Amino acid sequence: MTYRHFSLAAVVLLAATIAKQGAAQLTCTGLCSLNSTASVSVPSIMRLTLGTLTTTLTNPTETAFDAGFQDDAGPTATVKSNRPWNLTIGALTASWVGSNGGRATKGASDLQFKTASTSFASLSQTAGNVLPATQGAAGNASVAMQYRTVWSYAADVPGDYTLVVVYSLIAP
């Protein structure tokens, strides 16, 4: 069996030669060209902003009770995204919370929502799409919400009612 021994000086000389060859690839002389590679990792950017976090609905009048509903403007939802997205809406609870001692049960479905391009749909605890299809990575998009509150003489007793509406921006 033959062993070959390298001296420390030989190893240093070999390393210096390899380093010099690598450095030589960064320069050129005369008529020549060099390639340089640029790289970046683009993260997923998704932002949802609501124009207001509190929407005060119009107190119902006799006219609203007779019609069975009252329409109000909701918040404007603004999305910024560099990827496809869906904006969903749902109710945090199955019913409104009343300050009237809990005597009334006003279901979350008594608040309906729509946009300029959709029809009214009732809220539920299961989130529904605000817009009919997945939106492409189009940059900025804003959608004004419209609310319709359903009123009934038989079911809606006097009191103050609140319902938490949950908007979610999701990547399909």
JOCOR-V19335 format. One record per residue. N is the residue number from 1. RES is the residue in one small letter. NEAR is the number of other ideal C-beta (glycine too) atoms within 12 Angstrom. Layout:
n=N res=RES near=NEAR
n=N res=RES near=NEAR
//
This chain:
n=1 res=m near=3
n=2 res=t near=4
n=3 res=y near=5
n=4 res=r near=7
n=5 res=h near=9
n=6 res=f near=12
n=7 res=s near=10
n=8 res=l near=10
n=9 res=a near=11
n=10 res=a near=13
n=11 res=v near=13
n=12 res=v near=13
n=13 res=l near=14
n=14 res=l near=15
n=15 res=a near=15
n=16 res=a near=14
n=17 res=t near=14
n=18 res=i near=14
n=19 res=a near=14
n=20 res=k near=14
n=21 res=q near=12
n=22 res=g near=12
n=23 res=a near=11
n=24 res=a near=14
n=25 res=q near=14
n=26 res=l near=13
n=27 res=t near=12
n=28 res=c near=11
n=29 res=t near=8
n=30 res=g near=6
n=31 res=l near=5
n=32 res=c near=11
n=33 res=s near=9
n=34 res=l near=11
n=35 res=n near=9
n=36 res=s near=8
n=37 res=t near=6
n=38 res=a near=6
n=39 res=s near=6
n=40 res=v near=6
n=41 res=s near=6
n=42 res=v near=9
n=43 res=p near=9
n=44 res=s near=16
n=45 res=i near=17
n=46 res=m near=26
n=47 res=r near=19
n=48 res=l near=30
n=49 res=t near=21
n=50 res=l near=26
n=51 res=g near=18
n=52 res=t near=17
n=53 res=l near=15
n=54 res=t near=13
n=55 res=t near=26
n=56 res=t near=16
n=57 res=l near=29
n=58 res=t near=17
n=59 res=n near=18
n=60 res=p near=29
n=61 res=t near=12
n=62 res=e near=11
n=63 res=t near=14
n=64 res=a near=22
n=65 res=f near=20
n=66 res=d near=13
n=67 res=a near=17
n=68 res=g near=20
n=69 res=f near=26
n=70 res=q near=27
n=71 res=d near=24
n=72 res=d near=23
n=73 res=a near=21
n=74 res=g near=34
n=75 res=p near=28
n=76 res=t near=23
n=77 res=a near=36
n=78 res=t near=23
n=79 res=v near=34
n=80 res=k near=22
n=81 res=s near=28
n=82 res=n near=19
n=83 res=r near=23
n=84 res=p near=21
n=85 res=w near=33
n=86 res=n near=29
n=87 res=l near=41
n=88 res=t near=30
n=89 res=i near=41
n=90 res=g near=28
n=91 res=a near=31
n=92 res=l near=22
n=93 res=t near=23
n=94 res=a near=21
n=95 res=s near=24
n=96 res=w near=32
n=97 res=v near=21
n=98 res=g near=23
n=99 res=s near=15
n=100 res=n near=17
n=101 res=g near=11
n=102 res=g near=14
n=103 res=r near=14
n=104 res=a near=23
n=105 res=t near=22
n=106 res=k near=34
n=107 res=g near=25
n=108 res=a near=33
n=109 res=s near=27
n=110 res=d near=33
n=111 res=l near=40
n=112 res=q near=34
n=113 res=f near=42
n=114 res=k near=28
n=115 res=t near=28
n=116 res=a near=15
n=117 res=s near=14
n=118 res=t near=21
n=119 res=s near=13
n=120 res=f near=22
n=121 res=a near=28
n=122 res=s near=26
n=123 res=l near=38
n=124 res=s near=25
n=125 res=q near=21
n=126 res=t near=18
n=127 res=a near=23
n=128 res=g near=29
n=129 res=n near=26
n=130 res=v near=41
n=131 res=l near=30
n=132 res=p near=16
n=133 res=a near=14
n=134 res=t near=20
n=135 res=q near=30
n=136 res=g near=16
n=137 res=a near=20
n=138 res=a near=16
n=139 res=g near=17
n=140 res=n near=19
n=141 res=a near=28
n=142 res=s near=23
n=143 res=v near=33
n=144 res=a near=24
n=145 res=m near=35
n=146 res=q near=30
n=147 res=y near=30
n=148 res=r near=29
n=149 res=t near=37
n=150 res=v near=29
n=151 res=w near=30
n=152 res=s near=21
n=153 res=y near=15
n=154 res=a near=11
n=155 res=a near=22
n=156 res=d near=28
n=157 res=v near=21
n=158 res=p near=15
n=159 res=g near=20
n=160 res=d near=18
n=161 res=y near=32
n=162 res=t near=22
n=163 res=l near=34
n=164 res=v near=22
n=165 res=v near=35
n=166 res=v near=27
n=167 res=y near=34
n=168 res=s near=23
n=169 res=l near=33
n=170 res=i near=24
n=171 res=a near=20
n=172 res=p near=18
//
